[in-house]
């Protein structure tokens, strides 16, 4: 039975791509493979209901629709949803610049939540771009907006690029 996320069929379902396969690709090639459905969608996207929908050299864009499972006790979307969506977009923007056999990890994340995400907000977009493409340390900035372009959060990240273990 096919798996779906946000109305999009996931050809490979959810999962983790084996390191042997990831090592053969640049960061951009790997992320393009996720968008194309050649690799499984990350399990975190399934958990929180968001997905990578567009990626290119130095940028990554995610989308998701928050629902009841994302509410805090006050019935508003939890700030962790916004932070995780931004962290994913920011980290993937940096990962697009990773050379073959390398990956990256977030070493610093700063998120500003500028307005509450109410239950009726609908679709959100996390759009991130690299602002400093370093050999080992890269930085990126991003925004979380709704379909009308209204800003809900923005943030920055610092990512470390490292060689994947053999």
N, CA, C and O of each residue as an XYZ file, in Angstrom:
664
protein
N       0.845     -1.178      0.000
C       0.000      0.000      0.000
C       0.898      1.252      0.000
O       1.796      1.358      0.835
N       0.670      2.186     -0.912
C       1.517      3.377     -0.972
C       1.320      4.281      0.239
O       0.237      4.355      0.819
N       2.414      4.971      0.605
C       2.346      5.938      1.694
C       2.254      7.333      1.099
O       2.814      7.610      0.038
N       1.535      8.212      1.802
C       1.357      9.580      1.356
C       1.758     10.527      2.469
O       1.625     10.206      3.649
N       2.247     11.685      2.092
C       2.540     12.763      3.028
C       2.076     14.043      2.391
O       2.544     14.409      1.313
N       1.164     14.728      3.040
C       0.679     16.014      2.540
C       0.085     15.856      1.137
O       0.220     16.751      0.302
N      -0.570     14.725      0.876
C      -1.205     14.480     -0.412
C      -0.269     14.016     -1.516
O      -0.713     13.791     -2.642
N       1.018     13.868     -1.217
C       2.005     13.441     -2.207
C       2.379     11.983     -1.932
O       2.720     11.624     -0.805
N       2.312     11.139     -2.987
C       2.687      9.740     -2.817
C       4.199      9.626     -2.639
O       4.975     10.211     -3.394
N       4.594      8.870     -1.638
C       6.006      8.631     -1.368
C       6.374      7.277     -1.962
O       6.009      6.237     -1.413
N       7.089      7.285     -3.071
C       7.429      6.043     -3.772
C       8.210      5.080     -2.879
O       8.043      3.864     -2.973
N       9.062      5.631     -2.015
C       9.918      4.814     -1.154
C       9.469      4.849      0.304
O      10.164      4.324      1.174
N       8.306      5.466      0.585
C       7.813      5.538      1.948
C       8.683      6.425      2.824
O       9.335      7.349      2.339
N       8.685      6.132      4.123
C       9.505      6.853      5.089
C      10.671      5.973      5.499
O      10.547      4.749      5.550
N      11.796      6.593      5.788
C      12.920      5.794      6.242
C      14.226      6.557      6.197
O      14.265      7.781      6.073
N      15.288      5.788      6.303
C      16.638      6.333      6.285
C      17.389      5.655      5.148
O      17.410      4.427      5.055
N      17.998      6.449      4.293
C      18.780      5.911      3.185
C      20.099      5.366      3.730
O      20.764      6.049      4.510
N      20.491      4.157      3.341
C      21.756      3.596      3.824
C      22.946      4.502      3.482
O      23.003      5.095      2.405
N      23.890      4.596      4.422
C      25.067      5.452      4.230
C      25.848      5.096      2.969
O      26.426      5.980      2.337
N      25.874      3.821      2.593
C      26.602      3.432      1.385
C      26.089      4.185      0.166
O      26.865      4.563     -0.711
N      24.765      4.403      0.116
C      24.166      5.133     -1.003
C      24.409      6.636     -0.869
O      24.726      7.309     -1.850
N      24.261      7.151      0.337
C      24.420      8.588      0.568
C      25.843      9.029      0.252
O      26.041     10.104     -0.315
N      26.840      8.217      0.608
C      28.256      8.559      0.385
C      28.585      8.803     -1.087
O      29.516      9.545     -1.398
N      27.834      8.189     -1.986
C      28.112      8.287     -3.426
C      27.652      9.613     -4.031
O      27.984      9.915     -5.178
N      26.884     10.413     -3.268
C      26.222     11.592     -3.820
C      26.662     12.879     -3.138
O      27.085     12.876     -1.982
N      26.556     13.973     -3.873
C      26.704     15.276     -3.229
C      25.440     15.519     -2.402
O      24.438     14.826     -2.573
N      25.492     16.491     -1.518
C      24.306     16.831     -0.734
C      23.135     17.220     -1.621
O      21.998     16.820     -1.368
N      23.411     18.001     -2.661
C      22.345     18.424     -3.567
C      21.742     17.231     -4.304
O      20.521     17.138     -4.427
N      22.581     16.320     -4.794
C      22.067     15.141     -5.499
C      21.180     14.298     -4.587
O      20.133     13.805     -5.007
N      21.606     14.138     -3.340
C      20.824     13.350     -2.398
C      19.463     13.989     -2.133
O      18.436     13.311     -2.174
N      19.459     15.293     -1.861
C      18.194     15.975     -1.570
C      17.287     16.021     -2.797
O      16.068     15.921     -2.659
N      17.850     16.167     -3.978
C      17.047     16.099     -5.199
C      16.409     14.720     -5.331
O      15.282     14.596     -5.810
N      17.129     13.686     -4.907
C      16.586     12.323     -4.923
C      15.418     12.153     -3.970
O      14.477     11.415     -4.261
N      15.476     12.836     -2.829
C      14.339     12.783     -1.893
C      13.124     13.454     -2.522
O      12.019     12.913     -2.477
N      13.328     14.637     -3.109
C      12.207     15.350     -3.746
C      11.612     14.508     -4.874
O      10.392     14.453     -5.032
N      12.468     13.856     -5.653
C      12.001     13.047     -6.789
C      11.377     11.718     -6.357
O      10.737     11.044     -7.165
N      11.557     11.339     -5.097
C      11.005     10.073     -4.615
C      11.935      8.888     -4.818
O      11.522      7.741     -4.648
N      13.190      9.154     -5.181
C      14.157      8.074     -5.373
C      14.691      7.532     -4.052
O      15.209      6.416     -4.001
N      14.568      8.318     -2.985
C      14.987      7.925     -1.644
C      13.802      8.097     -0.707
O      12.901      8.883     -0.999
N      13.782      7.383      0.407
C      12.655      7.532      1.337
C      12.593      8.939      1.923
O      13.608      9.621      2.067
N      11.389      9.345      2.250
C      11.193     10.623      2.941
C      11.674     10.465      4.380
O      11.463      9.418      4.990
N      12.318     11.493      4.925
C      12.792     11.403      6.313
C      11.637     11.170      7.289
O      10.548     11.725      7.135
N      11.901     10.347      8.281
C      10.863      9.988      9.245
C      10.359     11.197     10.034
O       9.196     11.216     10.437
N      11.205     12.207     10.265
C      10.756     13.401     10.984
C       9.635     14.109     10.220
O       8.697     14.625     10.826
N       9.734     14.132      8.907
C       8.668     14.724      8.101
C       7.356     13.986      8.281
O       6.291     14.603      8.312
N       7.426     12.672      8.401
C       6.220     11.891      8.642
C       5.656     12.146     10.018
O       4.440     12.222     10.196
N       6.544     12.279     11.001
C       6.111     12.529     12.372
C       5.366     13.852     12.495
O       4.325     13.928     13.149
N       5.903     14.894     11.864
C       5.303     16.227     11.994
C       4.476     16.646     10.785
O       3.859     17.711     10.802
N       4.455     15.828      9.739
C       3.591     16.115      8.595
C       4.088     17.236      7.702
O       3.293     18.058      7.246
N       5.398     17.286      7.443
C       5.913     18.260      6.490
C       6.889     17.589      5.547
O       7.359     16.483      5.815
N       7.199     18.259      4.430
C       8.056     17.641      3.422
C       8.898     18.674      2.685
O       8.537     19.845      2.570
N      10.025     18.194      2.197
C      10.888     18.960      1.300
C      10.214     18.945     -0.065
O       9.909     17.873     -0.588
N       9.976     20.121     -0.653
C       9.328     20.132     -1.960
C      10.175     20.784     -3.046
O       9.892     20.611     -4.232
N      11.205     21.528     -2.664
C      12.036     22.189     -3.671
C      13.432     22.383     -3.092
O      13.593     22.770     -1.934
N      14.435     22.107     -3.918
C      15.814     22.233     -3.471
C      16.677     22.625     -4.657
O      16.412     22.227     -5.792
N      17.697     23.397     -4.388
C      18.641     23.798     -5.428
C      19.950     24.187     -4.776
O      20.128     24.010     -3.571
N      20.845     24.703     -5.550
C      22.163     25.065     -5.063
C      22.048     26.186     -4.018
O      21.805     27.342     -4.364
N      22.225     25.830     -2.734
C      22.207     26.816     -1.659
C      20.835     27.175     -1.115
O      20.718     28.136     -0.353
N      19.787     26.434     -1.480
C      18.471     26.699     -0.900
C      17.658     25.420     -0.756
O      17.888     24.430     -1.449
N      16.696     25.473      0.172
C      15.781     24.346      0.381
C      14.457     24.902      0.902
O      14.436     25.812      1.730
N      13.354     24.340      0.405
C      12.018     24.779      0.799
C      11.183     23.583      1.248
O      11.133     22.552      0.578
N      10.536     23.744      2.383
C       9.665     22.732      2.969
C       8.253     23.285      3.065
O       8.049     24.499      3.049
N       7.281     22.389      3.165
C       5.900     22.800      3.382
C       5.204     21.798      4.298
O       5.571     20.624      4.357
N       4.204     22.282      5.000
C       3.407     21.436      5.866
C       2.161     22.171      6.322
O       2.079     23.398      6.254
N       1.209     21.407      6.780
C      -0.028     21.975      7.316
C      -0.153     21.513      8.755
O      -0.426     20.339      9.007
N       0.045     22.431      9.716
C      -0.079     22.019     11.117
C      -1.516     21.652     11.450
O      -2.469     22.218     10.913
N      -1.640     20.693     12.345
C      -2.968     20.246     12.768
C      -3.029     20.087     14.266
O      -2.122     20.504     14.987
N      -4.109     19.476     14.733
C      -4.338     19.306     16.174
C      -3.179     18.628     16.897
O      -2.881     18.961     18.044
N      -2.528     17.683     16.233
C      -1.432     16.966     16.892
C      -0.229     17.868     17.167
O       0.706     17.458     17.854
N      -0.247     19.089     16.638
C       0.854     20.038     16.838
C       0.513     21.127     17.857
O       1.316     22.035     18.077
N      -0.657     21.051     18.478
C      -1.092     22.101     19.406
C      -0.371     22.011     20.746
O      -0.010     20.930     21.210
N      -0.174     23.177     21.352
C       0.276     23.229     22.741
C      -0.978     23.175     23.632
O      -2.084     23.106     23.096
N      -0.852     23.204     24.948
C      -2.034     23.112     25.812
C      -3.053     24.242     25.616
O      -4.218     24.091     25.983
N      -2.624     25.370     25.039
C      -3.539     26.496     24.808
C      -4.273     26.400     23.475
O      -5.055     27.290     23.142
N      -4.035     25.336     22.706
C      -4.724     25.168     21.429
C      -4.098     25.951     20.289
O      -4.741     26.181     19.265
N      -2.853     26.361     20.457
C      -2.092     27.062     19.424
C      -0.984     26.116     18.972
O      -0.521     25.288     19.756
N      -0.551     26.230     17.709
C       0.516     25.370     17.215
C       1.780     25.612     18.041
O       2.200     26.754     18.230
N       2.377     24.535     18.527
C       3.559     24.590     19.378
C       4.725     25.242     18.632
O       4.918     24.997     17.441
N       5.493     26.065     19.328
C       6.650     26.716     18.726
C       7.675     25.736     18.206
O       8.434     26.058     17.292
N       7.708     24.536     18.777
C       8.632     23.513     18.311
C       8.349     23.075     16.887
O       9.262     22.652     16.179
N       7.102     23.170     16.456
C       6.758     22.843     15.066
C       7.459     23.821     14.133
O       8.101     23.415     13.165
N       7.333     25.116     14.431
C       7.972     26.153     13.612
C       9.491     25.977     13.630
O      10.143     26.066     12.590
N      10.049     25.727     14.814
C      11.498     25.578     14.937
C      12.003     24.369     14.151
O      13.045     24.447     13.499
N      11.281     23.263     14.206
C      11.708     22.053     13.506
C      11.584     22.216     12.002
O      12.452     21.773     11.250
N      10.509     22.850     11.564
C      10.340     23.096     10.129
C      11.460     24.000      9.611
O      12.027     23.742      8.549
N      11.777     25.060     10.361
C      12.874     25.944      9.959
C      14.226     25.227     10.034
O      15.050     25.379      9.131
N      14.463     24.459     11.083
C      15.731     23.728     11.209
C      15.924     22.799     10.017
O      17.035     22.680      9.500
N      14.874     22.151      9.582
C      14.955     21.246      8.435
C      15.318     22.006      7.165
O      16.211     21.590      6.427
N      14.634     23.109      6.907
C      14.916     23.895      5.702
C      16.316     24.495      5.749
O      17.047     24.447      4.760
N      16.686     25.055      6.881
C      18.003     25.680      7.028
C      19.123     24.649      6.864
O      20.089     24.881      6.137
N      18.984     23.515      7.542
C      20.002     22.468      7.452
C      20.119     21.899      6.044
O      21.224     21.642      5.566
N      18.991     21.704      5.385
C      19.035     21.176      4.021
C      19.619     22.195      3.047
O      20.305     21.813      2.099
N      19.359     23.484      3.262
C      19.985     24.508      2.411
C      21.499     24.376      2.494
O      22.184     24.408      1.472
N      22.025     24.226      3.708
C      23.466     24.023      3.872
C      23.911     22.705      3.254
O      24.974     22.632      2.637
N      23.100     21.665      3.420
C      23.472     20.341      2.905
C      23.587     20.328      1.380
O      24.329     19.514      0.832
N      22.868     21.212      0.687
C      22.974     21.249     -0.779
C      24.394     21.533     -1.235
O      24.752     21.230     -2.373
N      25.208     22.112     -0.358
C      26.581     22.474     -0.712
C      27.603     21.430     -0.261
O      28.801     21.599     -0.488
N      27.139     20.353      0.376
C      28.049     19.311      0.865
C      28.619     18.516     -0.300
O      27.878     18.085     -1.184
N      29.944     18.320     -0.303
C      30.539     17.509     -1.374
C      30.216     16.027     -1.203
O      29.758     15.590     -0.147
N      30.460     15.282     -2.243
C      30.247     13.827     -2.235
C      30.947     13.224     -1.013
O      32.092     13.559     -0.711
N      30.238     12.329     -0.318
C      30.811     11.650      0.831
C      30.748     12.434      2.135
O      31.300     12.009      3.150
N      30.080     13.569      2.105
C      29.970     14.419      3.297
C      28.504     14.668      3.655
O      27.604     14.478      2.837
N      28.298     15.087      4.872
C      26.981     15.497      5.329
C      27.170     16.731      6.201
O      28.268     17.282      6.278
N      26.104     17.158      6.853
C      26.237     18.274      7.783
C      25.280     18.097      8.939
O      24.351     17.291      8.889
N      25.528     18.865      9.977
C      24.669     18.851     11.152
C      24.562     20.261     11.704
O      25.492     21.059     11.583
N      23.442     20.557     12.302
C      23.222     21.861     12.921
C      24.063     21.964     14.183
O      24.034     21.076     15.034
N      24.817     23.060     14.297
C      25.552     23.307     15.534
C      25.002     24.517     16.282
O      25.317     24.730     17.453
N      24.178     25.305     15.596
C      23.495     26.419     16.268
C      22.223     26.733     15.504
O      22.204     26.722     14.273
N      21.169     27.009     16.238
C      19.885     27.360     15.641
C      19.292     28.508     16.437
O      19.232     28.457     17.665
N      18.855     29.545     15.733
C      18.188     30.695     16.364
C      16.876     30.900     15.634
O      16.856     31.078     14.416
N      15.773     30.875     16.384
C      14.443     31.051     15.794
C      13.721     32.176     16.516
O      13.689     32.227     17.746
N      13.149     33.065     15.739
C      12.295     34.134     16.267
C      10.862     33.828     15.854
O      10.550     33.785     14.665
N       9.994     33.617     16.834
C       8.576     33.372     16.590
C       7.891     34.733     16.683
O       7.792     35.303     17.769
N       7.420     35.255     15.553
C       6.925     36.635     15.531
C       5.410     36.765     15.665
O       4.909     37.864     15.903
N       4.680     35.674     15.517
C       3.226     35.685     15.751
C       2.772     34.258     15.993
O       3.406     33.312     15.527
N       1.676     34.102     16.720
C       1.195     32.740     16.982
C       0.693     32.069     15.698
O       0.143     32.718     14.808
N       0.897     30.776     15.636
C       0.367     29.983     14.528
C      -0.948     29.394     15.024
O      -0.967     28.417     15.774
N      -2.019     29.992     14.601
C      -3.347     29.572     15.039
C      -3.798     28.346     14.238
O      -3.294     28.108     13.141
N      -4.734     27.575     14.772
C      -5.162     26.333     14.106
C      -5.632     26.522     12.664
O      -5.465     25.615     11.849
N      -6.206     27.653     12.334
C      -6.762     27.866     10.996
C      -5.751     28.417      9.990
O      -6.137     28.789      8.882
N      -4.476     28.476     10.346
C      -3.474     29.097      9.471
C      -3.360     28.407      8.115
O      -3.116     29.076      7.111
N      -3.530     27.098      8.061
C      -3.388     26.375      6.793
C      -1.943     26.064      6.472
O      -1.114     25.878      7.363
N      -1.657     26.010      5.182
C      -0.329     25.608      4.711
C       0.733     26.639      5.077
O       0.531     27.846      4.939
N       1.875     26.127      5.551
C       3.043     26.959      5.855
C       4.204     26.543      4.964
O       4.294     25.396      4.526
N       5.092     27.500      4.706
C       6.279     27.270      3.888
C       7.510     27.734      4.649
O       7.556     28.868      5.127
N       8.497     26.875      4.762
C       9.799     27.235      5.331
C      10.763     27.338      4.157
O      11.039     26.357      3.466
N      11.267     28.551      3.952
C      12.146     28.825      2.811
C      13.487     29.289      3.346
O      13.563     30.272      4.082
N      14.552     28.577      2.973
C      15.873     28.872      3.523
C      16.915     28.984      2.426
O      16.833     28.322      1.391
N      17.906     29.848      2.681
C      19.016     29.998      1.737
C      20.311     30.194      2.506
O      20.328     30.769      3.595
N      21.384     29.709      1.925
C      22.711     29.837      2.515
C      23.165     31.294      2.386
O      23.010     31.917      1.335
N      23.727     31.819      3.474
C      24.292     33.172      3.408
C      25.817     33.161      3.492
O      26.464     34.133      3.103
N      26.401     32.059      4.000
C      27.856     31.884      3.994
C      28.168     30.424      3.708
O      27.952     29.568      4.566
N      28.674     30.127      2.518
C      29.006     28.751      2.158
C      30.462     28.413      2.485
O      31.334     28.527      1.624
N      30.721     28.006      3.703
C      32.087     27.658      4.091
C      32.431     26.216      3.791
O      31.552     25.393      3.536
N      33.736     25.913      3.825
C      34.191     24.548      3.581
C      33.774     23.623      4.715
O      33.371     22.485      4.475
N      33.870     24.114      5.966
C      33.475     23.323      7.132
C      32.277     23.907      7.866
O      31.462     23.161      8.408
N      32.159     25.219      7.892
C      31.069     25.895      8.595
C      30.295     26.745      7.598
O      30.869     27.581      6.900
N      28.985     26.522      7.541
C      28.100     27.319      6.682
C      27.003     27.920      7.530
O      26.658     27.385      8.584
N      26.451     29.038      7.068
C      25.310     29.655      7.748
C      24.191     29.860      6.737
O      24.424     30.025      5.540
N      22.968     29.845      7.261
C      21.794     30.027      6.408
C      20.746     30.812      7.177
O      20.760     30.864      8.407
N      19.836     31.423      6.424
C      18.708     32.150      7.008
C      17.431     31.674      6.337
O      17.439     31.235      5.187
N      16.328     31.771      7.082
C      15.069     31.321      6.516
C      13.872     31.972      7.157
O      13.960     32.608      8.207
N      12.748     31.794      6.492
C      11.475     32.342      6.968
C      10.400     31.274      6.904
O      10.425     30.388      6.049
N       9.454     31.379      7.830
C       8.260     30.530      7.838
C       7.080     31.440      7.549
O       6.768     32.339      8.331
N       6.421     31.197      6.410
C       5.333     32.068      5.955
C       4.112     31.236      5.581
O       4.211     30.031      5.354
N       2.953     31.902      5.521
C       1.748     31.221      5.042
C       1.599     31.453      3.535
O       2.474     32.045      2.904
N       0.489     30.984      2.968
C       0.287     31.086      1.520
C       0.221     32.527      1.029
O       0.527     32.793     -0.133
N      -0.171     33.461      1.892
C      -0.246     34.877      1.520
C       1.090     35.588      1.737
O       1.216     36.773      1.427
N       2.086     34.875      2.267
C       3.389     35.484      2.516
C       3.525     36.118      3.893
O       4.527     36.776      4.172
N       2.527     35.928      4.761
C       2.595     36.482      6.124
C       3.644     35.733      6.924
O       3.659     34.502      6.938
N       4.523     36.472      7.590
C       5.631     35.904      8.346
C       5.177     35.425      9.724
O       4.510     36.159     10.452
N       5.542     34.192     10.078
C       5.254     33.624     11.394
C       6.517     33.412     12.216
O       6.489     33.498     13.443
N       7.618     33.136     11.538
C       8.889     32.929     12.238
C      10.018     33.115     11.241
O       9.832     32.977     10.032
N      11.185     33.429     11.768
C      12.389     33.474     10.938
C      13.545     33.005     11.788
O      13.480     33.026     13.017
N      14.608     32.580     11.122
C      15.720     32.053     11.890
C      16.996     31.949     11.094
O      17.035     32.181      9.886
N      18.041     31.590     11.820
C      19.351     31.361     11.227
C      19.937     30.078     11.798
O      19.535     29.608     12.863
N      20.888     29.529     11.071
C      21.589     28.341     11.542
C      23.063     28.436     11.208
O      23.476     29.162     10.303
N      23.837     27.688     11.957
C      25.228     27.411     11.640
C      25.334     25.896     11.535
O      24.920     25.171     12.440
N      25.889     25.423     10.426
C      26.019     23.981     10.203
C      27.470     23.595     10.004
O      28.257     24.335      9.415
N      27.804     22.422     10.508
C      29.132     21.830     10.352
C      29.079     20.786      9.268
O      28.238     19.889      9.313
N      29.972     20.884      8.280
C      30.104     19.866      7.249
C      31.167     18.877      7.688
O      32.250     19.275      8.119
N      30.864     17.580      7.581
C      31.796     16.553      8.024
C      31.782     15.370      7.054
O      30.802     15.138      6.347
N      32.891     14.629      7.038
C      33.015     13.443      6.194
C      32.216     12.308      6.836
O      32.332     12.043      8.032
N      31.408     11.650      6.016
C      30.637     10.507      6.515
C      31.569      9.359      6.855
O      32.552      9.133      6.150
N      31.277      8.629      7.926
C      32.145      7.499      8.305
C      32.079      6.385      7.270
O      31.069      6.191      6.593
N      33.176      5.669      7.170
C      33.253      4.516      6.228
C      32.480      3.348      6.784
O      32.419      2.292      6.154
